[in-house]
């Protein structure tokens, strides 16, 4: 299909109406499902230390979330290729709902293994949320792909920022229900995942990827269904296109830096609070950690529309470079100011901003850099 006919279909009123419905549904689902991920990041490390009895294992919960998200990416993508975005994304959030339930159960049973399994399943939900970015561009017009993708990413801001700040109310709710304080916040996570899955189940009709294929429009134009996708074939497709390699490296690198800094931050903040001689209860300490993590989440998502605008106007690769420089500055600031809670918080905000720029620009570039079989890479989109 020619670029002219593709552009005409993108401009079709029905296609644009479907795209608006898709973006709204994805955005609302991201808002509610985002409640769960903040709690997992903020409390998971503390629970790992509590249940394992070793600070050396503090990062295992965050590692399980991130590793599971990476391992689940290909199966979820294959499920989307076979059955459409709706089924893949809903499945991911339902598994995350189960993961939140297991993380709430872990302090009750005192089981470190239950915590890790729950963290891993929560990571599958994280992978689903990340793949929602690609659903946002299935039907987007080329000049608005960065904008639509960024809006969906931005919509998680409310849930992601509110999630850590619900840790204290969640702890109080857990205590009122006779549960450990550290179990309570995951009750909010479960509710958020359930609402998000319901919104996607109802709202992604018609399915954007299936619609794109049947109408020959968007980045998913006429792509054959991959019945047996593997990591090897996926990487082989990316290696054929240098810009796709750059995009993948940017996204993976941003995640690695963020996980490396975030995995120990809650434990470090708890130690700073205790070293300061404060007589805070566990609930109060949770509130401090939750507030700091919420600042980081705000950095990750609140300025996503700006990052999308930069991606479209400044260019994909230049925006990626800006993001990588911010990640470097964030690591330096958090390291130099490690004894000051406010400097650590400032470093986490910068870390979130660098992640946002790198992931939004990298995801946009990746989505448009791997063409269908027999096609040339998309033109007309700024990548410089």
Helices and strands as residue ranges (DSSP letters): H 3-10, H 13-52, G 55-57, H 60-83, H 85-109, H 112-135, G 142-144, H 145-165, H 167-176, H 181-203, H 208-215, H 231-239, H 242-275, H 282-301, H 304-313, H 316-336, H 341-369
